[in-house]
Amino acid sequence: MKPDITNKEDIRAVVYEFYDRIKSDPVVGIFFTKVVAINWEAHLPTMCAFWENVLFYTGDYEGNPLDTHRKIHLQHRTKPEHFSRWLELFGKTIDTHFSGPNADKMKYRAKAIAAVMQQKI
């Protein structure tokens, strides 16, 4: 049986592996390699802080993901299939290493966030 996500190190493992996968993905990789010039040294810790806040209510994340994704959408239109693929890769990354209430919560929250983004973009 796989362990659940219980700490910052677990979230870091998910985030770093997920973005390694996504950069080379034929469906959504373009957003991370061509559409936006991403400073990975800043982006990855920010995403870790975001998910730590989502799961453990740390209060360590400051940002506006909706505004950021609206700007990306203006540069290269995001479509439902982009969100579906993002969610698929995210879920697979979590499921590769973790199982349990927090792993399920992380996947559920990702789906909820994607739904809101699609609706408000």
DSSP file with accessible surface (Angstrom, degrees, kcal/mol):
  #  RESIDUE AA STRUCTURE BP1 BP2  ACC     N-H-->O    O-->H-N    N-H-->O    O-->H-N    TCO  KAPPA ALPHA  PHI   PSI    X-CA   Y-CA   Z-CA
    1    1 A M              0   0  221      0, 0.0    98,-0.0     0, 0.0     0, 0.0   0.000 360.0 360.0 360.0 141.2    0.0    0.0    0.0
    2    2 A K        -     0   0   96      1,-0.1    96,-0.1    96,-0.1    97,-0.1  -0.531 360.0-112.2 -83.7 150.1    1.2    3.5   -0.8
    3    3 A P        -     0   0   84      0, 0.0    96,-2.0     0, 0.0     2,-0.1  -0.323  29.7-114.1 -75.2 162.8    1.6    6.2    1.8
    4    4 A D        -     0   0   33     94,-0.2     2,-0.6     1,-0.1    96,-0.1  -0.457  37.2 -91.7 -86.7 166.4   -0.6    9.3    1.9
    5    5 A I        +     0   0    0      1,-0.2    97,-0.1    -2,-0.1    -1,-0.1  -0.725  58.2 155.3 -78.5 120.3    0.6   12.8    1.4
    6    6 A T        +     0   0   88     -2,-0.6     2,-0.3     1,-0.1    -1,-0.2   0.494  50.2  16.4-128.3  -7.6    1.5   14.0    4.8
    7    7 A N  S  > S-     0   0   58      1,-0.1     4,-1.8     0, 0.0     3,-0.3  -0.926  83.4 -82.0-157.8 179.6    4.1   16.8    4.6
    8    8 A K  H  > S+     0   0  115     -2,-0.3     4,-2.8     1,-0.2     5,-0.2   0.845 120.8  57.0 -60.1 -38.1    6.0   19.4    2.5
    9    9 A E  H  > S+     0   0  129      2,-0.2     4,-2.2     1,-0.2    -1,-0.2   0.887 105.8  50.2 -64.4 -37.9    8.4   16.8    1.1
   10   10 A D  H  > S+     0   0   31     -3,-0.3     4,-2.0     2,-0.2    -1,-0.2   0.921 112.1  47.2 -65.1 -44.0    5.5   14.7   -0.2
   11   11 A I  H  X S+     0   0    0     -4,-1.8     4,-3.0     1,-0.2     5,-0.2   0.923 110.1  53.4 -63.7 -42.5    4.0   17.7   -2.0
   12   12 A R  H  X S+     0   0  130     -4,-2.8     4,-2.8     1,-0.2     5,-0.3   0.916 106.7  52.5 -58.1 -43.4    7.4   18.7   -3.3
   13   13 A A  H  X S+     0   0   44     -4,-2.2     4,-2.0     1,-0.2     5,-0.3   0.928 112.7  44.8 -59.9 -43.8    7.8   15.2   -4.8
   14   14 A V  H  X S+     0   0    0     -4,-2.0     4,-2.8     2,-0.2     5,-0.2   0.956 115.5  46.4 -64.1 -51.5    4.4   15.5   -6.6
   15   15 A V  H  X S+     0   0    1     -4,-3.0     4,-2.4     1,-0.2     5,-0.2   0.938 114.5  45.4 -60.8 -48.5    5.0   19.0   -7.8
   16   16 A Y  H  X S+     0   0   58     -4,-2.8     4,-1.7    -5,-0.2    -1,-0.2   0.920 116.6  44.5 -66.1 -42.6    8.5   18.4   -9.2
   17   17 A E  H  X S+     0   0   51     -4,-2.0     4,-2.2    -5,-0.3    -1,-0.2   0.916 111.6  54.3 -67.5 -41.1    7.6   15.1  -10.9
   18   18 A F  H  X S+     0   0    1     -4,-2.8     4,-2.6    -5,-0.3    -2,-0.2   0.947 110.0  45.5 -57.4 -48.6    4.4   16.5  -12.3
   19   19 A Y  H  X S+     0   0   11     -4,-2.4     4,-1.9     1,-0.2    -1,-0.2   0.837 108.5  56.8 -70.2 -28.0    6.2   19.4  -13.9
   20   20 A D  H  X S+     0   0  104     -4,-1.7     4,-0.6    -5,-0.2    -1,-0.2   0.921 112.7  42.9 -62.2 -41.8    8.9   17.1  -15.3
   21   21 A R  H >< S+     0   0   73     -4,-2.2     3,-0.7     1,-0.2     4,-0.3   0.903 113.0  51.4 -67.8 -43.3    6.1   15.2  -17.0
   22   22 A I  H >< S+     0   0    0     -4,-2.6     3,-1.4     1,-0.2    10,-0.2   0.837  95.7  67.6 -70.7 -32.6    4.2   18.2  -18.2
   23   23 A K  H 3< S+     0   0   70     -4,-1.9    -1,-0.2     1,-0.3    -2,-0.1   0.832 109.7  36.8 -57.5 -33.3    7.1   20.0  -19.9
   24   24 A S  T << S+     0   0  102     -3,-0.7    -1,-0.3    -4,-0.6    -2,-0.2   0.363  87.4 122.3-102.2   6.3    7.4   17.2  -22.5
   25   25 A D    <>  -     0   0   11     -3,-1.4     4,-1.8    -4,-0.3     5,-0.3  -0.510  58.1-143.2 -73.5 133.1    3.7   16.5  -22.9
   26   26 A P  T  4 S+     0   0  126      0, 0.0    -1,-0.1     0, 0.0     4,-0.1   0.721  95.9  44.7 -69.7 -19.5    2.4   17.0  -26.5
   27   27 A V  T  4 S+     0   0   56      2,-0.1     4,-0.1    54,-0.0    59,-0.1   0.901 133.4   8.2 -90.6 -46.9   -1.0   18.5  -25.4
   28   28 A V  T >> S+     0   0    4     -6,-0.1     3,-1.3     2,-0.1     4,-0.6   0.535 100.0  93.4-116.2  -7.3   -0.1   20.9  -22.6
   29   29 A G  H >X S+     0   0    2     -4,-1.8     3,-1.3     1,-0.3     4,-1.1   0.840  76.3  69.1 -57.1 -33.0    3.7   21.1  -22.7
   30   30 A I  H 3>>S+     0   0   67     -5,-0.3     4,-2.7     1,-0.3     5,-2.5   0.847  92.7  58.1 -56.6 -35.0    3.6   24.1  -25.1
   31   31 A F  I <4>S+     0   0   16     -3,-1.3     5,-1.0     1,-0.2    -1,-0.3   0.825 113.5  39.0 -64.3 -29.6    2.2   26.3  -22.3
   32   32 A F  I <<5S+     0   0   31     -3,-1.3     6,-0.3    -4,-0.6    -1,-0.2   0.507 127.7  30.9 -99.9  -7.8    5.2   25.6  -20.1
   33   33 A T  I  <5S+     0   0   76     -4,-1.1    -3,-0.2    -3,-0.4    -2,-0.2   0.650 133.9  11.9-121.4 -27.1    7.9   25.7  -22.9
   34   34 A K  I  <5S+     0   0  168     -4,-2.7    -3,-0.2    -5,-0.3    -4,-0.1   0.714 120.5  50.6-123.5 -39.6    6.7   28.2  -25.5
   35   35 A V  I   <S+     0   0   25     -5,-2.5     2,-0.4     1,-0.2    -4,-0.2   0.934 117.2  28.6 -73.1 -45.7    3.8   30.3  -24.4
   36   36 A V  S   <S-     0   0   40     -5,-1.0     2,-1.1    -6,-0.4    -1,-0.2  -0.954  73.9-134.0-120.5 133.6    5.2   31.4  -21.0
   37   37 A A        -     0   0  107     -2,-0.4     2,-0.5    -3,-0.1    -4,-0.1  -0.760  35.5-159.6 -83.1 101.7    8.8   31.9  -20.1
   38   38 A I        -     0   0   36     -2,-1.1     2,-1.1    -6,-0.3     3,-0.1  -0.729  20.3-146.5 -93.5 131.0    8.8   30.1  -16.8
   39   39 A N    >>  -     0   0  105     -2,-0.5     4,-3.1     1,-0.2     3,-1.1  -0.807  18.4-168.5 -88.2  96.7   11.5   30.7  -14.2
   40   40 A W  H 3> S+     0   0   58     -2,-1.1     4,-2.1     1,-0.3    -1,-0.2   0.829  80.4  62.2 -62.9 -32.1   11.4   27.1  -12.8
   41   41 A E  H 34 S+     0   0  178      1,-0.2    -1,-0.3     2,-0.2    -2,-0.0   0.811 117.2  30.9 -64.6 -27.4   13.5   28.0   -9.8
   42   42 A A  H <> S+     0   0   49     -3,-1.1     4,-1.6     2,-0.1    -2,-0.2   0.816 118.0  54.9 -93.5 -39.3   10.8   30.4   -8.7
   43   43 A H  H  X S+     0   0   46     -4,-3.1     4,-2.6     2,-0.2     5,-0.2   0.916 103.4  52.8 -65.6 -46.0    7.7   28.6  -10.1
   44   44 A L  H  X S+     0   0   16     -4,-2.1     4,-2.4     1,-0.2    -1,-0.2   0.935 110.7  45.3 -63.1 -46.7    8.3   25.2   -8.5
   45   45 A P  H  > S+     0   0   63      0, 0.0     4,-2.6     0, 0.0    -1,-0.2   0.886 112.5  54.0 -62.5 -33.3    8.6   26.5   -4.9
   46   46 A T  H  X S+     0   0   60     -4,-1.6     4,-2.4     2,-0.2    -2,-0.2   0.921 109.1  47.4 -64.3 -42.5    5.5   28.7   -5.5
   47   47 A M  H  X S+     0   0   28     -4,-2.6     4,-2.5     2,-0.2     5,-0.2   0.879 110.2  52.7 -67.7 -35.2    3.5   25.7   -6.7
   48   48 A C  H  X S+     0   0    9     -4,-2.4     4,-2.6    -5,-0.2     5,-0.2   0.943 110.2  47.8 -62.7 -45.2    4.7   23.7   -3.6
   49   49 A A  H  X S+     0   0   20     -4,-2.6     4,-2.2     2,-0.2    12,-0.3   0.895 110.2  53.7 -62.3 -39.2    3.5   26.6   -1.4
   50   50 A F  H  X S+     0   0   30     -4,-2.4     4,-2.2     1,-0.2    -2,-0.2   0.959 113.1  41.2 -59.3 -51.8    0.2   26.7   -3.3
   51   51 A W  H  X S+     0   0    8     -4,-2.5     4,-2.7     1,-0.2     5,-0.3   0.848 111.4  56.1 -71.0 -31.0   -0.5   22.9   -2.7
   52   52 A E  H  X S+     0   0   13     -4,-2.6     4,-3.1    -5,-0.2     6,-0.4   0.917 110.4  46.5 -62.2 -41.0    0.7   23.0    0.9
   53   53 A N  H  X S+     0   0   47     -4,-2.2     4,-1.7     4,-0.2    -2,-0.2   0.909 111.7  51.0 -66.9 -41.4   -1.8   25.8    1.5
   54   54 A V  H  < S+     0   0    9     -4,-2.2    -2,-0.2    -5,-0.2    -1,-0.2   0.931 123.2  29.4 -61.2 -45.3   -4.6   23.8   -0.3
   55   55 A L  H  < S+     0   0    4     -4,-2.7    -2,-0.2    -5,-0.1    -3,-0.2   0.883 136.9  21.3 -84.6 -40.4   -3.9   20.6    1.7
   56   56 A F  H  < S-     0   0   67     -4,-3.1    -3,-0.2    -5,-0.3    -2,-0.2   0.321  91.9-125.4-118.0   6.0   -2.6   21.9    5.1
   57   57 A Y     <  +     0   0  161     -4,-1.7    -4,-0.2    -5,-0.3    -3,-0.1   0.895  49.5 158.3  52.0  50.0   -3.9   25.5    5.2
   58   58 A T        -     0   0   53     -6,-0.4    -5,-0.1    -9,-0.2    -1,-0.1   0.747  43.1-139.1 -76.0 -26.9   -0.4   26.9    5.8
   59   59 A G        +     0   0   56    -10,-0.1    -1,-0.1    -9,-0.1    -9,-0.1   0.597  68.6 120.3  76.2  10.8   -1.1   30.4    4.6
   60   60 A D        +     0   0  101    -11,-0.2     2,-0.5   -10,-0.0   -10,-0.1   0.503  48.0  88.4 -88.0  -3.4    2.3   30.5    2.9
   61   61 A Y        +     0   0   41    -12,-0.3     2,-0.4   -11,-0.1   -15,-0.0  -0.829  48.1 177.8-101.6 132.2    0.9   31.0   -0.6
   62   62 A E        +     0   0  179     -2,-0.5     2,-0.3   -16,-0.0   -12,-0.1  -0.998  35.4  86.5-127.4 128.3    0.3   34.5   -2.0
   63   63 A G        -     0   0   54     -2,-0.4    -2,-0.0   -13,-0.0     0, 0.0  -0.929  66.6-108.6 164.9 174.2   -0.9   34.9   -5.6
   64   64 A N     >  -     0   0   91     -2,-0.3     4,-2.2     1,-0.1     5,-0.2  -0.797  26.0-180.0-131.5  87.2   -3.8   35.0   -7.9
   65   65 A P  H  > S+     0   0   32      0, 0.0     4,-2.6     0, 0.0     5,-0.2   0.860  82.1  56.1 -59.2 -35.1   -3.9   31.8  -10.0
   66   66 A L  H  > S+     0   0   35      2,-0.2     4,-2.3     1,-0.2     5,-0.2   0.942 108.3  46.6 -64.4 -44.6   -7.0   32.9  -11.9
   67   67 A D  H  > S+     0   0   61      2,-0.2     4,-2.0     1,-0.2    -1,-0.2   0.925 112.4  51.1 -62.2 -43.2   -5.4   36.2  -13.0
   68   68 A T  H  X S+     0   0   72     -4,-2.2     4,-1.9     1,-0.2    -2,-0.2   0.932 111.9  46.4 -60.0 -45.1   -2.3   34.3  -14.1
   69   69 A H  H  X S+     0   0   69     -4,-2.6     4,-2.5     1,-0.2    -1,-0.2   0.822 107.3  57.3 -72.8 -27.8   -4.3   31.8  -16.1
   70   70 A R  H  X S+     0   0  106     -4,-2.3     4,-1.8    -5,-0.2    -1,-0.2   0.915 107.2  49.1 -63.8 -42.5   -6.3   34.5  -17.7
   71   71 A K  H  X S+     0   0  123     -4,-2.0     4,-1.2     2,-0.2    -2,-0.2   0.905 111.5  48.9 -63.9 -40.8   -3.1   36.1  -19.0
   72   72 A I  H >X S+     0   0   28     -4,-1.9     4,-2.6     1,-0.2     3,-0.6   0.928 107.8  55.1 -63.4 -43.5   -1.9   32.8  -20.4
   73   73 A H  H 3< S+     0   0   44     -4,-2.5    -1,-0.2     1,-0.3    -2,-0.2   0.857 104.6  54.0 -59.4 -35.9   -5.3   32.2  -22.1
   74   74 A L  H 3< S+     0   0  147     -4,-1.8    -1,-0.3     1,-0.2     3,-0.2   0.822 112.1  44.7 -68.6 -29.3   -4.9   35.6  -23.9
   75   75 A Q  H << S+     0   0  126     -4,-1.2     2,-0.3    -3,-0.6    -2,-0.2   0.853 136.7   3.2 -80.7 -39.4   -1.5   34.5  -25.2
   76   76 A H  S  < S-     0   0   73     -4,-2.6    -1,-0.3    -5,-0.1    -2,-0.1  -0.861  88.9-112.6-152.6 111.1   -2.6   31.0  -26.2
   77   77 A R        -     0   0  163     -2,-0.3     2,-0.4    -3,-0.2    -4,-0.1  -0.172  26.2-141.3 -53.5 126.8   -6.2   29.9  -25.8
   78   78 A T        -     0   0   21     -9,-0.1    -1,-0.1     4,-0.0    -5,-0.0  -0.746  20.8-166.7 -89.8 138.4   -6.8   27.2  -23.2
   79   79 A K    >>  -     0   0   81     -2,-0.4     4,-1.6     1,-0.1     3,-1.3  -0.800  37.0-100.6-121.6 163.6   -9.4   24.6  -24.1
   80   80 A P  H 3> S+     0   0   76      0, 0.0     4,-2.7     0, 0.0     5,-0.2   0.864 121.1  58.9 -53.4 -36.5  -11.2   21.9  -22.2
   81   81 A E  H 3> S+     0   0  103      1,-0.2     4,-2.2     2,-0.2     5,-0.2   0.829 101.9  54.8 -66.5 -26.2   -8.8   19.3  -23.5
   82   82 A H  H <> S+     0   0   25     -3,-1.3     4,-2.4     2,-0.2    -1,-0.2   0.935 110.4  44.6 -68.5 -45.3   -5.9   21.2  -22.0
   83   83 A F  H  X S+     0   0   27     -4,-1.6     4,-2.7     2,-0.2    -2,-0.2   0.906 112.5  52.7 -65.0 -40.2   -7.5   21.1  -18.6
   84   84 A S  H  X S+     0   0   75     -4,-2.7     4,-2.3     1,-0.2    -2,-0.2   0.921 111.6  45.5 -61.1 -44.0   -8.4   17.4  -19.0
   85   85 A R  H  X S+     0   0   56     -4,-2.2     4,-2.7     2,-0.2     5,-0.3   0.911 111.0  52.8 -67.9 -41.4   -4.8   16.5  -19.9
   86   86 A W  H  X S+     0   0   52     -4,-2.4     4,-2.5     1,-0.2    -2,-0.2   0.947 112.2  46.1 -56.6 -47.5   -3.4   18.6  -17.0
   87   87 A L  H  X S+     0   0   38     -4,-2.7     4,-2.9     2,-0.2     5,-0.2   0.878 110.8  53.0 -64.3 -39.5   -5.7   16.8  -14.6
   88   88 A E  H  X S+     0   0   86     -4,-2.3     4,-2.5    -5,-0.2    -1,-0.2   0.947 112.8  43.2 -61.0 -48.5   -4.8   13.4  -16.0
   89   89 A L  H  X S+     0   0   10     -4,-2.7     4,-2.2     2,-0.2    -2,-0.2   0.895 114.6  50.6 -65.1 -39.4   -1.1   14.0  -15.6
   90   90 A F  H  X S+     0   0    2     -4,-2.5     4,-2.3    -5,-0.3    -2,-0.2   0.949 112.2  46.3 -63.8 -48.0   -1.6   15.5  -12.2
   91   91 A G  H  X S+     0   0   12     -4,-2.9     4,-3.1     1,-0.2    -2,-0.2   0.910 112.2  50.7 -61.5 -43.0   -3.7   12.5  -11.0
   92   92 A K  H  X S+     0   0   99     -4,-2.5     4,-1.7    -5,-0.2    -1,-0.2   0.891 108.7  52.4 -63.1 -38.8   -1.2   10.0  -12.5
   93   93 A T  H  X S+     0   0    0     -4,-2.2     4,-0.8     2,-0.2    -2,-0.2   0.942 113.2  43.3 -63.4 -45.9    1.7   11.7  -10.7
   94   94 A I  H >X S+     0   0    0     -4,-2.3     4,-2.9     1,-0.2     3,-1.2   0.957 113.6  51.2 -62.3 -49.2   -0.1   11.5   -7.4
   95   95 A D  H 3< S+     0   0   66     -4,-3.1    -1,-0.2     1,-0.3    -2,-0.2   0.744  98.5  67.1 -64.7 -23.4   -1.3    7.9   -7.9
   96   96 A T  H 3< S+     0   0   63     -4,-1.7    -1,-0.3    -5,-0.2    -2,-0.2   0.873 123.2  10.3 -63.0 -34.3    2.2    6.8   -8.8
   97   97 A H  H << S+     0   0   74     -3,-1.2     2,-0.3    -4,-0.8    -2,-0.2   0.632 121.3  49.3-120.8 -20.8    3.5    7.4   -5.3
   98   98 A F     <  +     0   0   14     -4,-2.9     2,-0.3    -5,-0.2   -94,-0.2  -0.915  41.5 174.2-133.9 155.6    0.6    8.1   -2.9
   99   99 A S        +     0   0   54    -96,-2.0     3,-0.1    -2,-0.3    -4,-0.0  -0.964  40.1  68.1-154.9 138.5   -2.8    6.9   -1.8
  100  100 A G  S  > S-     0   0   13     -2,-0.3     4,-2.8     1,-0.1     5,-0.2  -0.830  90.6 -47.2 141.8-176.9   -5.1    8.1    0.9
  101  101 A P  H  > S+     0   0   99      0, 0.0     4,-2.5     0, 0.0    -1,-0.1   0.873 130.9  45.3 -58.7 -42.1   -7.3   11.0    2.1
  102  102 A N  H  > S+     0   0   39      2,-0.2     4,-2.6     1,-0.2     5,-0.2   0.892 112.7  50.8 -72.1 -36.8   -4.8   13.8    1.3
  103  103 A A  H  > S+     0   0    0      2,-0.2     4,-2.0     1,-0.2    -1,-0.2   0.937 113.9  45.6 -62.1 -44.0   -3.9   12.3   -2.1
  104  104 A D  H  X S+     0   0   89     -4,-2.8     4,-2.8     1,-0.2    -2,-0.2   0.906 111.9  52.0 -64.6 -40.1   -7.6   12.1   -2.9
  105  105 A K  H  X S+     0   0   51     -4,-2.5     4,-3.0    -5,-0.2     5,-0.3   0.905 107.4  52.2 -63.6 -40.9   -8.1   15.7   -1.6
  106  106 A M  H  X S+     0   0    0     -4,-2.6     4,-1.9     2,-0.2    -1,-0.2   0.925 113.0  44.2 -62.7 -43.6   -5.3   17.0   -3.7
  107  107 A K  H  X S+     0   0   42     -4,-2.0     4,-2.1     2,-0.2    -2,-0.2   0.915 114.3  49.9 -67.8 -41.4   -6.9   15.4   -6.9
  108  108 A Y  H  X S+     0   0  159     -4,-2.8     4,-2.3     1,-0.2    -2,-0.2   0.926 111.4  47.9 -62.8 -45.5  -10.3   16.6   -5.9
  109  109 A R  H  X S+     0   0   82     -4,-3.0     4,-2.8     1,-0.2     5,-0.2   0.877 108.4  55.3 -65.1 -36.5   -9.2   20.2   -5.3
  110  110 A A  H  X S+     0   0    2     -4,-1.9     4,-2.7    -5,-0.3    -1,-0.2   0.931 109.0  47.8 -61.0 -42.6   -7.3   20.1   -8.6
  111  111 A K  H  X S+     0   0  132     -4,-2.1     4,-2.2     2,-0.2    -2,-0.2   0.908 112.7  48.5 -63.8 -42.4  -10.5   19.2  -10.4
  112  112 A A  H  X S+     0   0   37     -4,-2.3     4,-2.2     2,-0.2    -2,-0.2   0.916 112.5  48.0 -65.4 -42.2  -12.5   21.9   -8.6
  113  113 A I  H  X S+     0   0   43     -4,-2.8     4,-2.8     1,-0.2    -2,-0.2   0.923 111.1  50.8 -64.4 -43.7   -9.8   24.5   -9.4
  114  114 A A  H  X S+     0   0    5     -4,-2.7     4,-2.7    -5,-0.2     5,-0.2   0.905 109.2  51.9 -61.3 -39.7   -9.8   23.5  -13.1
  115  115 A A  H  X S+     0   0   54     -4,-2.2     4,-2.0     2,-0.2    -1,-0.2   0.932 111.6  45.8 -63.5 -44.2  -13.6   23.7  -13.2
  116  116 A V  H  X S+     0   0   68     -4,-2.2     4,-2.6     2,-0.2     5,-0.2   0.928 112.4  51.4 -64.8 -43.6  -13.5   27.3  -11.8
  117  117 A M  H  X S+     0   0   13     -4,-2.8     4,-2.1     1,-0.2    -2,-0.2   0.935 110.4  48.1 -59.3 -47.6  -10.7   28.3  -14.1
  118  118 A Q  H  < S+     0   0   79     -4,-2.7    -1,-0.2     1,-0.2    -2,-0.2   0.886 114.4  47.1 -61.8 -38.1  -12.5   27.0  -17.2
  119  119 A Q  H  < S+     0   0  161     -4,-2.0    -1,-0.2    -5,-0.2    -2,-0.2   0.885 119.3  37.7 -70.9 -37.5  -15.7   28.8  -16.1
  120  120 A K  H  <        0   0  112     -4,-2.6    -2,-0.2    -5,-0.2    -1,-0.2   0.607 360.0 360.0 -96.6 -12.5  -14.0   32.1  -15.3
  121  121 A I     <        0   0   51     -4,-2.1    -1,-0.1    -5,-0.2    -3,-0.1   0.844 360.0 360.0 -78.6 360.0  -11.4   32.3  -18.1
